[in-house]
Amino acid sequence: MKLVSIVILNWNGKDYLRQCITSGLEQTYHPIELFVIDNASSDGSVEWLQQNFPSLSVIRNEKNLGFAAAINQGIRLSRGDYVMPLNFDVIMTRTFVEELVKVAERDTRTGSVSGKLLRVASPEENRSYIDSAGHIIYRNRLVVNRGESEIDFGQYDQEEEVFGACGAAPLYCREMLEDIKIGGEYYDENFFAFWEDIDLDWRARLRNWKSYTLPERLLIISGEGRRLGALA
């Protein structure tokens, strides 16, 4: 079995880390290496991690490098054949990694695989909203998250090829990452945060790499990982 590296990027996400990390440690797939890159948190995240997950590797940056640069740092430190950047407020289902790897292994030109990312709704709503079911591209070259803000009623519950993967929890093939990097950068660090995943999609497509999305679900606890995760 090929090693999967899960790289959790944290910035002041102490309140969400336990569920995110636990979902990574309880995956049915093995082997997995999991570590945290902390972007100069000021909420005691690093100390909390040291107390609650003492065996977990935590890389502490002295300043906020931004999302793209910090994930690049994590990719370089990782050893896996597959790399999964993970927002700190995402909870994965137990079989998430296993199902994504199965698809990635079927075709040597598969560069990325993603699942259905759902926003946690209030209990009284009794419904889930889609954050992303993969990236799609329109004829005018606008790239968007498929299904964003739609109520989830199973409309994307099938495997499909898409333009690319949302950066909140993609599974990237390392061979693809090494193929498309420019100047040693996987994500273009000119994108401090946001759009770096779409830029990566473009380069992957230009190099003839494919991307697939699956109905395997993740939950976003708060949306903080996307909105604030790499921002100062």
ZIWO-V805192 format. One record per residue. SS is DSSP state (hx for helix, st for strand, lp for the rest). OMEGA is omega in radians with two decimals (999 if undefined). D_LAST is the distance of its C-alpha to the last C-alpha in Angstrom with 1 decimal. Layout:
# ZIWO-V805192
ss & omega & d_last
SS & OMEGA & D_LAST
SS & OMEGA & D_LAST
This chain:
# ZIWO-V805192
ss & omega & d_last
lp & -3.10 & 38.4
lp & -3.14 & 35.4
lp & 3.03 & 32.4
st & 3.10 & 29.2
st & 3.08 & 25.9
st & -3.11 & 23.2
st & 3.13 & 19.7
st & 3.08 & 17.3
st & -3.10 & 13.6
st & 2.91 & 11.9
lp & 3.11 & 8.6
lp & -3.12 & 10.0
lp & -3.05 & 12.8
hx & -3.07 & 15.7
hx & -3.04 & 17.7
hx & -2.97 & 18.0
hx & -3.06 & 18.6
hx & -3.10 & 22.3
hx & 3.13 & 23.4
hx & -3.10 & 21.4
hx & -3.14 & 22.7
hx & 3.12 & 26.2
hx & 3.08 & 26.5
hx & -3.11 & 26.0
hx & -3.09 & 28.4
lp & 3.12 & 31.0
lp & 3.09 & 31.4
lp & -3.12 & 35.0
lp & 3.03 & 34.3
lp & 0.09 & 34.8
lp & 3.07 & 33.8
st & 2.88 & 30.0
st & -3.08 & 27.7
st & 3.07 & 24.4
st & -3.05 & 21.5
st & 2.92 & 17.9
st & 3.13 & 15.1
st & -3.08 & 12.5
st & 3.05 & 9.1
lp & 3.11 & 9.3
lp & 3.11 & 9.5
lp & -3.08 & 10.6
lp & -3.13 & 12.9
lp & -3.11 & 15.7
hx & -3.05 & 15.3
hx & 3.12 & 16.8
hx & 3.10 & 19.7
hx & 3.12 & 20.3
hx & 3.14 & 20.6
hx & -3.13 & 23.0
hx & -3.00 & 25.1
hx & 3.10 & 25.3
lp & -3.00 & 25.3
lp & -3.13 & 26.6
lp & -3.09 & 27.9
lp & 3.10 & 24.7
st & 3.13 & 23.2
st & 3.09 & 19.6
st & -3.04 & 17.8
st & 3.08 & 15.3
st & -3.12 & 13.0
lp & 3.06 & 12.7
lp & -3.14 & 9.4
lp & -3.10 & 6.6
lp & -3.00 & 9.1
lp & -3.07 & 8.0
hx & -3.02 & 10.5
hx & -3.09 & 13.5
hx & -3.12 & 13.6
hx & 3.08 & 13.1
hx & 3.05 & 15.7
hx & 3.08 & 17.9
hx & 3.13 & 17.8
hx & 3.11 & 19.0
hx & -3.13 & 21.7
hx & -3.14 & 23.1
hx & -3.06 & 23.4
lp & -3.10 & 24.9
lp & -2.99 & 28.7
lp & 2.98 & 29.4
lp & 3.04 & 31.4
st & 3.14 & 28.9
st & 3.12 & 25.1
st & 2.92 & 23.1
st & -3.06 & 19.3
st & 3.04 & 18.5
st & -3.01 & 15.7
lp & -3.12 & 15.6
lp & 3.13 & 17.1
st & 3.04 & 20.0
st & 3.13 & 23.5
st & 2.93 & 26.1
lp & -3.00 & 29.8
lp & -3.10 & 31.9
lp & -3.00 & 33.5
hx & -3.10 & 30.4
hx & -3.13 & 30.2
hx & -3.10 & 34.0
hx & 3.13 & 34.5
hx & 3.14 & 32.0
hx & 3.11 & 33.6
hx & -3.13 & 37.0
hx & -3.13 & 36.2
hx & -3.07 & 34.5
hx & -3.07 & 37.6
hx & -3.02 & 40.0
lp & -3.09 & 39.3
lp & 3.11 & 38.3
lp & 3.04 & 36.6
st & -3.10 & 34.1
st & -3.13 & 30.7
st & 3.09 & 28.5
st & 3.13 & 29.2
st & 3.14 & 27.3
st & 3.12 & 28.2
st & -3.09 & 27.9
st & -3.05 & 24.6
st & 3.04 & 25.2
st & 3.10 & 23.2
lp & 3.11 & 24.6
lp & 3.10 & 26.5
lp & -3.08 & 27.7
lp & -3.10 & 31.0
lp & 3.13 & 33.1
lp & 3.13 & 32.3
lp & 3.11 & 33.7
lp & 3.09 & 32.1
lp & 3.10 & 29.3
st & -3.13 & 27.3
st & 3.00 & 26.5
st & 3.10 & 23.0
st & 2.95 & 24.3
lp & -3.10 & 27.7
lp & 3.09 & 26.8
st & 3.00 & 26.2
st & -3.12 & 29.1
st & 3.10 & 29.8
lp & -3.09 & 32.0
lp & 3.11 & 34.6
lp & 3.09 & 32.4
lp & 3.02 & 29.9
lp & 3.12 & 27.3
st & -3.10 & 25.6
st & 3.02 & 24.7
st & -3.13 & 24.3
lp & 3.08 & 27.9
lp & -3.04 & 28.7
lp & 3.11 & 25.3
lp & 3.05 & 25.9
lp & 2.98 & 29.5
st & -3.12 & 31.3
lp & 3.03 & 32.1
lp & 3.08 & 35.9
lp & -3.04 & 36.3
lp & 3.10 & 36.2
lp & -3.09 & 34.3
lp & 3.05 & 36.1
lp & 3.09 & 37.5
lp & 3.13 & 36.5
st & 2.98 & 35.8
st & -3.13 & 34.8
st & -3.14 & 31.7
lp & -3.11 & 29.8
st & -3.00 & 26.9
lp & 3.02 & 24.6
lp & -3.04 & 21.5
lp & -3.13 & 18.7
lp & -3.12 & 18.1
lp & 3.12 & 21.3
lp & 2.95 & 23.4
st & -3.13 & 26.2
st & 3.00 & 26.4
st & -3.10 & 29.5
hx & 3.12 & 28.9
hx & 3.09 & 31.8
hx & -3.12 & 30.1
hx & 3.14 & 26.8
hx & -3.12 & 28.8
hx & -3.00 & 30.8
hx & -3.09 & 28.1
lp & -3.14 & 25.7
st & -3.13 & 25.6
lp & 3.13 & 25.2
lp & -3.10 & 24.3
st & 3.06 & 21.3
lp & 2.89 & 21.7
lp & 3.08 & 18.6
lp & -3.05 & 18.4
lp & 2.96 & 15.3
lp & 3.02 & 15.5
lp & -3.13 & 13.8
lp & 3.06 & 10.2
lp & -3.10 & 10.2
lp & 3.08 & 13.3
lp & 3.14 & 16.9
hx & 3.13 & 16.9
hx & 3.11 & 19.3
hx & 3.07 & 21.6
hx & 3.09 & 21.8
hx & 3.09 & 22.9
hx & -3.12 & 25.4
hx & -3.11 & 26.9
hx & 3.11 & 27.5
hx & 3.13 & 28.9
hx & 3.13 & 31.3
hx & 3.11 & 32.5
lp & 3.03 & 33.4
lp & 3.01 & 35.3
lp & -3.11 & 33.2
st & 3.08 & 33.4
st & -3.13 & 31.1
st & 3.02 & 32.2
st & -3.08 & 31.0
st & 3.09 & 32.7
st & 3.10 & 33.2
st & -2.96 & 31.8
st & 2.93 & 29.3
st & 3.06 & 25.8
st & 2.96 & 24.2
st & -3.08 & 20.7
lp & -2.98 & 20.5
lp & -2.98 & 17.9
lp & -3.12 & 16.1
hx & -3.11 & 12.7
hx & 3.12 & 12.6
hx & -2.99 & 12.9
hx & -3.02 & 11.0
lp & -2.93 & 7.8
lp & -3.11 & 8.7
lp & -3.03 & 6.7
lp & 3.08 & 3.8
lp & 999 & 0.0
